Structures are given as structure tokens and as C-alpha cells.
Amino acid sequence: MALSKKTTILLSPEQHRRLTELAARRGTSLGSLVREAVTETYGLHDVEERMAAVQELVALGLPVGTVEEMIAESVPSPAELMPDTNSGSSSDEDQPR
């Protein structure tokens, strides 16, 4: 990646100290650490990086169902989200406040 744009950011002394220490532990520069954080936080990955990530996942050979099966396994139905109104329980915990 060619670096051709420069910007200035202001950090608190604590932020600067902690980021400088983290960069040193990782063996990188503060600028590189900030660029990495921007990419990770805001999803600024290029198509090649995304495709490489997909290929790594495919290479794991994990069992994956259809989209419908995955939704059924991960998204609760409306009935599962609603409290059971037929239980006959009327404890104080069940009452709205």
C-alpha cells in the first residue's frame, strides 16, 4: 500500500503512551498500528483480502448447512421470544414494574 496522504490526530497523553507501548510490543510503528485499527474498525479491506479470508474459511472444511438451516439454528422464532402466558405463574418477578 502506497502511503501518500498525511493527517494529524490529537491524542491524550494516556492514549499516546498506551498506543506507543502497544506498537513497541508488536514491533511496529504507532502509525502502522493506527492504520491497522482504521482498516479493522471501518472494514476498509480490498477484494483480494476478503477473498483470501473466504478461502481460509473454506480450507477449514467445516460443516455448513444451507442459509435456511443456519437461520433456523441461530434466529429464535417469535414464539421463543415471547414469555409463556399459559404457565399460570404470577410471581412478583413476572409482573411489570
Secondary structure, DSSP 8 states (H G I E B T S, - for coil): ------------HHHHHHHHHHHHHHTS-HHHHHHHHHHHHHT---HHHHHHHHHHHHHTT-----HHHHHHHHS--HHHHS--TTS----GGGS--
